[in-house]
Amino acid sequence: MKSSLEIAQEAELQPIEQIADRSGLEPGEVEPYGRFKAKIELTVIDRLAAVADGKLVCVAGMTPTKAGEGKTTTAVGLTQGLGAIGKSPVLCLREPSLGPVFGIKGGAAGGGLTQVVPMEDLNLHFTGDIHAVGAANNLLAALLDASILHGNAHKIDALRIGWRRAVDMNDRALRQIVLGLGGRPNGYPRETGFDITAASEVMAILAVSRDLQDLRRRLGAITVAHSYDGAKPVTAENLGAAGAMTVLLKAALKPNLIQTLEGQPCLMHAGPFANIAHGNSSLVADLIGLKLGDYVVTESGFGSDMGMEKFFNIVCRVGRLRPSAVVLVATVRALKHHGGIEDDPRVERGTGLEAIEAGAANMRRHLGIVREFGLPCVVAVNRRPGDTDEELELVKRLALDAGAFAAEINEGFVRGGAGAAALAEAVVDACEQPNEFGFLYDDDDSIKAKINAVAKRVYKAKDVFLYPAAEQRIQQMEADGLGKLPICMAKTHLSLSADPALLGAPEDFTLQVRDARAYTGAGWVVPLCGDIQQMPGLGTTPAALNVDIDEQGRTIGLF
């Protein structure tokens, strides 16, 4: 089979105007960016206000291996599968960040015959949204330091500055830095650091803003520091930054329209990670998709304990969305991994059944998480090279035994929409089931109570321990009137705990929260668990080493 990049480069794409027209968009609502991608005006939400919403389907996963289990591929395949059975779906995905593209993950366009295109464009710069987010973030940082240098009119306490700069690259050397060296013309020296742009509060704000005025208000509400006389919060509005930041993000707020290999519309917008941010596409993309399609397929990052939990507790709360079903992605490789056997070509086929049985504890736990939210769940068993029919059927049986509404083998990677048609039929049936969707905590619960709710009901932690820094931060947040905000847990995606070495379904552990950050513009609190960092680092063999151009000037090595 050809590589995913070769398949994407050889695909015959439809002009984006045709995709828009078939989706129900009017010409004035579409702003083309070249031939195969476009921006969508938010006015379409008002025009279609009287149209009934479609069904909302969240694609999540079991705890993945480091290589990932093909959740984006499944989301694209399900969308194509829905098209293959005569439905009108809309896909909502996040924009790829250059950090993972050149790190361990590679691109975020799906794979094989289940991709969104143009693959190179969307993985490399796309329409510039993420760059705009970084520019707005760093404009605020520059205005903050300039304000301190030029008289410090807001009496900012340099020891209580929470705002950090951002860059769209995995660069661990920037996690902790000292700026302002070189004398007074360069400002006052202080410790700070960088977050990856996808984890910045500006990215979070872009992802939950309903319109331009909401964006402007949220940017102004960002807390950048506290003053030294009474610990008064200093905001972006105080610094006069919110207006210029909004202008930088004006185009970025509009969702991007692209297409699947089989011509279904995809709204690709915003790019927060699910382990260190809230991990979902934008609210406006979901709202538009629900008006345009019978079914909206939206992918939440990493396992159900990560992006899905945040989609339900944060995005659905803020956006007043009501999902209909969940698709949980599982693979033979992941179950073997959690059962103690790594995916190794030297292991004889068919010898991993006991490991699959043991590793199914992790899948059962994720099905239990979905049940906590009161939704039916369809397990998509992604077929990978080397998987035997016996192994795949075992995973299906284990999923059904654990309470899945249905379980289907997904062969979209090699067969396109036809290979995901059975999965699509099961999802349609699941969406017709009654559900009891609800949140895991109330707005009026304390921040600590919300942390405990997620830790114990989702992760199954025995207890929660707050480091002194986290205790102090949370006390300050409560004093600042932030106690009613939802929480966005930042922790490893490789375990249901905060320890990436704890595989399977750990229970007898204490969740350690070392710190917390208040995203007052986005509207939530970010507890930092374990050793998680909001700036990833490159490994010894990052994907960037494989990316190049050939003699004809074509890109090679993207995946």
N, C-alpha and C positions, 0 to 999 in steps of 0.2 A: 504493500500500500504506500502511496506517496506520502510525503510529510505533510503536516497540517499547513505549513507555509506554502508548499507547492500547490496544494489544493486551493488555498485562498488566492494565490497569484494567478491561477488558471481559471478561476470562476468567472462566469459571465454575469456581472452585476447589472441590476436594473437601475435606470436613472432614479435618483431619490425622489423626484417629483411624482413618479409613478407609484412608488411605495406610499408616499403621503396621500395621494389621491385615493388609492384603494383603502387606506386606513380611515378615511372620512375627514381628512384635514382639507381646509380650503387654501387656495394659493397664497392669500395674504397672511396665512398663519405659518408659512414655511419660508425659512431663509436659508437657501442652499449655501453650503461651504464646499465648493467644488461640485463634482457630478454625483458623488455617492454618499454624501452626508449633509445634514442640515440642522439648523436650530429651529425650535418650535416656539412660537409666541404663546405666552401664558393666557392670552385672551380666549384660547380655545376652551378653557375650563368654564368660563362664564357662558360662552355660546352654547355649550352642551350641558348646562346645569340641570336641565329638565330630563336629560337622558338617564335611564336607569344604569347603575353601576354593574359592571361585569363581576365575575367571581375572582377573588384574590387568592392565589396559591403561592405559598412560601416554600422555596427549595432550600433545605438545610442539609446537614450531614451528620454522620457519626464522627467521633474524634478521629481526625485524619492522621495519616503518616506525613512525614515531612514533604513528600512529593505531591500530596493532595490526592483526592479520590475522584476528581472529574465532576465537581459540582456545577461549574459553569457549563461544561459540556452537557450535563444532564438538563440544565435549565434551557439551553438552546435546543437540545434534542426533544425535550417535552414540548416546546413551542412548535417545532417543526412537526412533531407527532400530532399535536392538536390540529395543525393545518391539514395533515394527511387524513384525518378522520372528519374533515369538513367543518371544523370550528374556526372562529376568528380570534386568534390569540394576539396579545401584545407582550413582548418580553421587556423586562426592566432589569438592567445590569449596571454595575458600577464601572466607572472609567479606570483603566489600568494606570497604576503608578509606575514611574520609571524605576523606582527602587526594586520592587519584585521582578519587573521585566528583566532587569540586568542582574538580579540576585538569584535565589534558588528556585523561585516559582516559574519564571518565564512570563509569557503573555497572559492575557485574560480574555481571549476571544473564543473559548471553547476549543474543540479539536476535531480532527478528521473531517467527517461529513456533517458535523454539527458545530458550525462556527457562525459568528457574526463577522461581517466584512464591511469596509476594507480593513483587513487584518493589520497590515503594516501601519496605516494611518492611526488606527485607534490605539495601538500599542505604543506609538512613538509620537507624542505631542498632541495628537487628535485635533481638537478645535481650540486648544490653549487654555481650557478651563483650569487645570491644575496649576499651570503657571500663573494665572490670574489670582488664584487663591494664595499662592506663595508671595506674590507681589503685594497683595493687600495685607497679608500677615506682617511682612517685613516693613511695609510703610508704617504700620502702627508701632513696630519696635523702634524704628528710626525716630519717629515723633516723640516717643516716650523718652529716649535718651537725650534728644535735643531739648526737651522740656526741663530735664534735670540740669543739663549744662547751663541753660540760659535762665538762671534764677530760681528754678524749681518752684514755680508758683503754686503747684499743688501739694507741696511739702511731702513729696514721695519719699518713703523710707526705702533706701537702696537695698536694705536687707529683706524687704518684703515685696519684691518684684516677682510676679509669677509669669509674666509674658515672656515667651521665648521666640526666637527666630525659627524659620522653617525652610527646608530644602527638599526637593523631590528626588532623593537618592538615599540609599542605605549607606550611611557614613558614620560609623560608631565614634570616630575621632571628634565629632562635633557634639557628642552627648553632653559633655561638661567642658566649658571653655571659660577663659577670662577675656573680656573685651575692654576697650578704652585704654590700652597701653600706648605709650609714646608721648605722654605729656597732656596737659590740659586741653589743647586744641582737639584732641581725639576723645574727649569725655573723661568721665571718672571710671577708673578700673572697678570692675565687679564681676562676680561669677554669674554665669548664665549657661545657656545651651541651645541646641537646636532640636526640634521635633521633625520627623518626616512630615511633609505637607499633608499627607492623607490623615495624620493624627492630629492636625491642628484644629483649634476651635473654629477658625474661619471655614474650614472644610465642613465641619459639623453644622455650622450655621447655613452654609449653602444648601446642605442636604435637607434641612427642615423648614426653610423659609417658604412661605406661600406665595409671596409676590414681592415686588421691589420695595414697597414701603415696609413690609415685614422684615425684609433683609436689612434695610436701613436701621430699623429699630433694634434688631438683634445685634448688629455690629456695634451700635452705640452702647449697648448694655454690657459689652465685654469688660470684665474686671482685669486690669493690667497690673495693679499694685495696690498697696494700702499706704495711707499717709502716716507720718510718725506722731501726729497729734490726735490721738483718739482712734487710731486704726481705721479711719474712714476709707472705704473702697474708692479707688480712682479708676474711672472708666474710659473707654475710647471716646465717648461723647465729651467727657471733661477735657480730653486732649485735643479735641477738634478734628479727630481722625475719621469719624464714621462716614462723613459725606464723601470724601475722596475714596475711601475703601469701597463704598457702594458703587461709585462710578467705575472703578476697576473691575467690579464683579457683575456689572449690568448685563453683559452678554453671557457671562458664565452661568447666570441664573436660568437661562433658557435651556431646556433639555435637548440633547442631541439625538437626531433620528438617523439610524442606520438600518441594515437588513440582515436577516439570516441567509444562509446559502440557498434556502428554498423560498426566499422572498417575503417572509413574515417581518413585520416592523419590530424594531428594537429601539427602546429609549435608553440610551446609555448616558448616565449622568451622575456626577459626584463620585468620590472614590475613597470613602473612609474604610480603614481596615477594621475587622471585627474583633481582633484581639486587643488592640490599643485604642479603638474608637468604636462607633456604633455599627459600622459594617453593613450599611444598606444603601441602595440607590436613593435618589432624592424623592421627597414627598410629592413634589409637583409632577415628577415622572409617573408615580403611582396614580395620582389623581387624574392625569390626562389619560393614562392607559386604561383606567377603569371606565372612562367614557367612550373610548374608541374600540375596545375589544370585549368579546364574550368572556374571555379569561385573561387575567393578567398574571404572568409568571414572573415572580421577583425572587432573586437569589439573595440569601443572607450569608455572610461570610463564615467560613469554618463550621464547627459543629453547632448543634442546636443549643448548646450551652453558651454559645458566643453570639453570632449574628441574629439567630432566630429569637433568642430571649430578648435581645435589645430591640429587634423589630417590633415585637409584640408589646413589651413594657414601655418603650419610648416612642417609636414612630407611630404605632397604631393609637397610642394615647394622645399624642400631639395632633395627629392627622384625623382622628376619629374614624379610623379604618376598621373594618371587620373582615378578617380573613375567613376563607371557607375550608381550606385543607392545607396540609403540609406534605411535601415529598422529602423523605429522608434518604440520602444517598449512602449506599454501603458498597463495599467491595470485598472480594475474597482476600485481597492483599491486606486491607485494614483489619479484618477479623483475625487473620493469621498474626498480624503484628501485635494486636492486643492479646492474642493467645500465646505469644512467646516465640513465634517463628517469623523471621524477616523474609521479605520477598527475595528469593535467591534462586537463580536459574539452576544452581547445582542441586537443589532439593527436588527429588523425583516427584513428578506430577501425581496428585492423588494421595500424597502422604500427609497432607495438612488437615485432614478432617477433624482430628482431635483438637488441633489448634483453633480451627474455626468454631467448634463447639465452645471452647473456653473463651475465645474472643467475643462471642455473641453477647457476653455480659455487658460489653460496652454498647452494643446496638440496643439491647433491652433497656439500658439506662436512658438512652436518647429517646426511645419510644415513650418511656415514662415521663420525660420532660415535656414532650408534645402533649401527653395526656393532662399534665398539670394545667395546660392552657385550654383544655376542653375541645380539642380539634381532632378530626380523623386524620390518619397518617398512612400514606402509601410509601412503601419502601421500594426504591429503585436500585436494583442490583446491577451495577455497571460491569459488563463483561470486559475483561482485559485479556491480552494475549497470554496464553498459558493456563487460563482458568478452565477447569474441566466442567462438563455438564453436571457431574455428581456434586462438585463443590458449589456450583451456582444454585442447584436445586436445594442443597442443604441450607444455604443462606436464606432462600425464600421460605423454606419450612420453619426455620428458626424465627424469622421475622413474624410470620403468621402466628406461631405459637406464643410470641411475646406481645400479641395484641394489635399488630398492624391491620389496618382495614383491608389492605391488599399488598401484594409483593410481586413485582414483575422484573424480568431481566431486561435491561436496557442495552440494545445493540446499535444505538444511534451513531456511535463513532464510526462504524464501518458501513452502516446501511442508511444513515440519514433519518428523515422523519419516519419512514416505514419501519425502521428498527426500534422506534419509540412509540409506535401506534398503540401497542397493548398497554404501555404505561399511561399514555394519554387517556385511553378508555377508562382505566382504573381511576385516574384523577377526576375525570368527569363524574363518575359514579360517586366518588368521595365528596365532591362538592355539593351533591344533592342530599347528603346526609344532614340531619339536624346536629347542631353543635352547641356547646356551652362556652364559647370563647370568653375569657376573662383575664384580668391582670393578676400578677402575683402579689401585689402590694397596693395600698391606697396612697393617694397623694398626701394625706395627713399623717401617715406613718413617719417616724423619725428617720434620719439618714441611717443610723445604726440598724434600725428595724428593717429597712429596705435591704441593706447589705446582708443581714441575717436571712431574710426571706430568699434571696437569690442563692446564697451560700448553702443553705440547708435544703431548700426545695428543689433547686436545680442541680447544684454540684454534689449534694448529699454530704456536705461537711458535717463533722461532729460538733465543731465549734468555730468561732471566729476570734482572732486575736488582732487588735489594733495596736500598731506601734505608737509610741508617744507622739511622733510627728503627725500621724493620721488622726489621733485623738484631738490634738491641738487644732488641726485644720478643720475638722468636722465641728468642733465647738465654735470656731470663728464663723463657719458657714451658717450655723444655726443662729448665731448672734446677728449675722447680716441678713437674716430673713430668708435663707435659702433652703430651709428644712423641707419644704413641700416639693422640691425638685425630684424627678426620677434619678436613678443611678445608672451609670454606664461603666460596668466593671472592666478593668484592664488586667488581663492575665494571659498566661500561655494558652495557645490553642491546641497544644499537643497532649493535654490531659484534662480530665474533668476537675482536677485540683489545680493549684497554682504551681505544682512541681511537675515539670515535663517528664520526669522519670516514672511517675505513677501512672501506669497504663491500665487498661481494662476499666473496671468500675470501682474505683477506690471509695471507701466509706469512712474508715476510722482515721480521719485526718482533720487538722485545724487549718482553716484558711487564714493566711497571714496577710494583713493589709498594712503596707508600710507607709503609705502616704495617700493624699487625696487632692484633687484639683477641682476647682469650681469653674464650670463653663457657663457663666451667667448669661452670655448671649445666646448660646445654643439652648440653654435651659436644662442642664443636668449636672450632676456631680460625678467625677471620675475617680473611684477608688483604685489605687495601684496595688496589685496583689503580687506577692512573691518578688521575683527578680525582673518582672517585665519592664522593658524599656520602650519609650515612645519614639525612639530612633533605632531602627534595626541596623545590623551590620552585615557586610558581605562575608560569605564563607570562603573556604580555600579554593573552590572552583566555581565561581559565580557564572551565571548564564552569559554574562557579557563577554566572556572569553570565547564564546562560540559565534558571536554576531559579527558579520563582516559583509563585504560586497564582493560579488564575483566579477569576472572579466567583462560581463555585459552591464555592470552597474546595478544588478539586482541584489536585494537584501537576502542574506542567507543566515541561518542559525537561530532565527526567532522561533519560539514554540509556545 
